[in-house]
Amino acid sequence: MKAIVLHAPGEPHTFALAELPVPEPGIGEIRVRIMAASLNPADYKMAKNGNPAWTYPFVPGLDGAGIVDQVGEGVTAWSVGDRVAYHGNFTKPGSFAEYGIAQATAAARIPDGLSFEAAAAFPCAGMTAYQALIRKMNVRPGHSILIHAGAGGVGGYAVQLARALGASPILATASAANADYVKSLGADAVIDYNTEDVRERVMALTNGLGADYTLNTINRQTAQADLSALAFGGQLACVAGAPETVADFQPSHRTFTVHKMMLSGAYLSGDSRAERDLAAMAEAFMAMLAAGEIDPMIGKRIALAEVPQELTRLAERHVRGKIVVVVQEQQ
């Protein structure tokens, strides 16, 4: 099979197209003929550092969608021919290949009418946004939210989820070039992080109260700054690092809650309930995609061989929406 591989930890430009044997599913696993995959920042971040569990050549890629091709021992929920999407286990070979292995309990059924490309676009980014807004912060109608990087994968899905949940106002950070795009997703106001003081704008747009909810996908430094722009009882969900001094930042007039997000922890937990929860979130999200409540935000479609150059572009953080890899064309 054709696959994108790493021969050692490295930057995206070190990825290479190669021929590998088709993998065999183990106990509790399914083999998926991958029709589409998508790119995520986690793909290049993990590739740079590598993982002790990897053997090389290693196939990266967290998000996959395709057709069940073979079921492993003990699998009864899936049959050959079923259409599935999944968020992969980062300790095992991934989805940048014509065939991939998925944990059966974590796979989700693609609803009729939803394309493989749309199903592959969302898992890592969409479920992160879903877990943050719905499972952790329990976003309620009429409450304000600040979403960083609104033009990106997690941010863009979060803006749309916030709109569906009735949050108001929905504030997002983005470059000036992406402001109209982020507003089209549902943001009420877009803050240009290059030219504006984010905290000042948040306080002004919330009548001095601060944001009831904040989703930070940037880094620890901006997450730290977000604490001072939270409303009383506000909540902060962090994807790329939590504030370092939460314990020291608790003035008497403000209380808040911080959530740290990592979907891949479901596989590390050893708890099959966590894996099944990945599938449950994926199916709930795909139902919204199929109903047209959320746009899959496919910004660009690429071939498998283009993964290295497009991951390099993604690492520069100037990508709008999701980059989807069309691995195989359905016959």
N, C-alpha and C positions, 0 to 999 in steps of 0.2 A: 504494500500500500504506500501511497505518497503521504509524507508527513513533514512538518516543520520540526527540526530538532535542535537541541543544544548539545554540544560535545563537552562543554564545561560551563561553569557559571560565567556569565558575561552580559554585555549590553545587547540590545535588540539586533544590531548589525551583525552579530556573530551567529544568529540563527541561520539555519540552512535547510534547503529542501532536500529530502532524502527518501530512499526506499527502505521500508521496514516490513518485517513479517506482520501479518494480521494478528492482533492479540486474541487470546482466549479468555472467556469470562470464568471467574472463579465462583466459589460458593457465595450465593446471595448477590451475584452481579449479572448484568446484562451487557451484551455487546451491541453497540449502536452503529449503524451505517450513518456516519455524520454527513448531513446535508448542508448545515450552516453552523458557523461559530461566530463569536464576536470578541473584540479586543477590550481589555481592561487594564488600567494602570497596575493592578496586582500582577499581571503577566510579566511586565518588564521589571517590576520591583523584585519579585521572587527570583526571576532568572539571574539578576545581578548577584544575588547572594547565594543562590543555590539552596539545597536542602539535604541534610544527611540521609534522608530516605530515598533520594533519587539515585538511579543508575543511568549511566550514559551510554548511547545517546538518549536524551530525555525529550519527550514531547510535551511542550507547554500548552496552555489554553484551559480556562476555567469554564467557559460557557459553551454548551453544545446543544444541537437539536437534530433529530434524525429519526431513523426507523430501526426498531428493534430487529437485530439480525440473528441473535442467538441468545438463549437464556441459560444461566448457570444453574448448578445444583441448588435445589431448595427454593427456586423462584417460581411462584405460582401466580403472582399478580400481573405478569406481563407475558405476551405471546409474540412470536415472530410476526412482524408487520405492523405492530403498534407504533404510533407516532409519539415521541417523547422529547422533552427538553429537560436539562438538568444543570445545576451548579456543581462543578466537579470538586473532587478531593485534591487539594493542591499537593499532597504528598505522593500522588500517583500520576502516571502519564495522562495528558489532557486531550483537548478537542481539536488541536490543529493537525488533524489527520483524517484520512478517509474512513477510519474505524476507530472507535473509542470504547472504553469500558466505564460503565456507570454503576454505582451502588443502586440496586433495585429499589430500596426503600426511599431513596432520595430523588428518584426520577418522577416527573410529572407528565400527565397525559396532555397532549396538545389538542385543544378543542377544534372541532370541524370549522373550516373557514379561516383558520389562522395559519399563515405561511410559516415554513421552517425559518425563514430569515427573521420574521418578527419574533418568533419563539426563541431564537438564539440571541437576539439583541438584548434581552432584559435580565437574565438570571442574576448575575453578580450585582449589577447596578440597581436594577429594579427591586430585587428582594432586599437589598440593603436599605433603600428608601422606604420600602414597605415595613420592614422590621422597625426602623427608627420612628416613623410617623404613627404607625398603627399599633405595633406591639409594645414599643417602649414608651413613647411620649403620649400616646392616646390623644392625638390631636382632635380638638373639638371645634364645632362651628363657631364662628365669631371671635376666635382667638387669633392673635397675630403670630406670624412665623417668619423667621429669617432663614434663608437657604443659601448657603455659599455655593459658588460655581454653578449657577443656574443653567448654563449652557452645556454643561458636561453630562455624563451618564447618570450618576446618582442624583445630582442636582436637578437635572431636567425632569427625571421621573418624580422626584420629590415635589417639584412645583406642581406637576399635574395631579399628584395624589392630594396635595394640600387643597387644590381647587375642588377636587371631587369630595373632600371631607368638609368643605365649607369654611376653611380657615380664612381670616380676614383681619388686617390686610396681609397679603403674601408679598414679602420683600425678598429680593434675590440680589446677589452680587454677580457681576459679569462685566466684561469689557464693553465699551461704548458700541463696538461693532456688533455685539451680540444682543444688545438691549431689546431691539424689536422682536428678535426670535424668542427671547425668554418671556417677554410679555405675551407673545402668541401662545405660549404654553400655559399661561394663567397667572403670571406675576402681576401684581398691582403696581409695583414700583421696582425699578432696577437701579442698584447702586454701583457706580463705576469705581471699582476698587483701586484703579490707577490714579484717579484724580480727586476722589472724595474720601472724607473721613467716615468710615463705615459706622462707627459707633454714633457719631453725631447725627448722621442721617437716620439711623434706626430710632434714636430717641426722638428726633423731630417727627418722623412718620408715625410714631406711636404715642404722640402727645406727651412725651416725657416719661412714659411708663416703662419702656423697654419691650422686647419681644417675649411673648409667652413661651415660644418654642424656638430653638435654633438648631439647625443641622449643619455641622462643620465637617467639610470633606477636605480641608486644606492641610493644616499642620497644628502642632501644639501651640505655637505662638499665637495664631489667630484664634484658636479655641480659648486660650487664656484671656485674650482681649474680649471675647464674646461674653465672658462672665459679667463684665460691667455693663453690658447692654441687655441683660435679662430682666424681665419684669419680676415682681415679687412672686415667689413660688414657681418661677420659670424653669424650663427644662432644656438641657443642652445634650445633644447626641453627637458623639465624635466618631468619625470613621478613620481618620489618619493621625490619631494621637490625642489623648485627653490632656486637659490643663495640668501643669505640673504642681501647682500650688493651690489646689481646691480647698484643702483644709485651712489655709491661711486667708482665703478670700471669702469670708463668711461674716460680713458686717451685720450688725444687729437688725438693720432695717430690711434685709433681703435674705430670703431662703431660696434654694434652687436644688435641682437634681441633675446629676451628670450620668449619662449612659455611654459606655464604650461598646463599639460595634465590631464584630468579626464573624461573618457567616461561616467561614471555613472551620471555626471552632466546633461546629456541629460534628464534624468527622473526628476531631481530636478528643471529643468528650467521651467516646466509647458508649454513648447512649443512643440507641436506635430511635428513641422518641425524637431526638433532635434532628436526625436525618429525615424522619417522616415529616417533621415540621417544615423542613426545607421544601419538600414536595407540596405540602399544604399551602405554603405561601406562594409557591410557583403557580399552582393551579388557580388560586384566588387572583393572582396578578394577571394570568393569561385570560381569565374570564373577563376582566376589565379591558384587556386589549381586544378581545374578540367582540366585545360590545361597543367598541369605539370610544370608551371613556378615557382611554390613555393611548397616545400615539407612540409607536415603538421607537421613534426618533432615529431612524436609520439615515445617517448623514452621508454614508459612502459604502458602496459594495466593492469588495476586492476579491481577487483570486488567492488561493493558498500561497502561491509563490511571492505575493506582495506583503505577506505578514511582517517580515523584518523591517522593511522601509516604513510601513504604516505604524508599527509599534514605536519606531523612532520618532515619528511625527506626533504620536500620542504623548510620548514622554516630554515633548516640548510644551504640552498643555495648551495648545491652541486649536483643539478639535471640538467641533460642534456636534452634539448628539453621539450616536454610536457608529462604529465602523464594524461592518458585518462581513465575514468571510464566506463566500459562496463556495463551499468545498466541493460539492457535486451537484450537477443538475438532475432533477428528477426526470426519469424517463416517462 
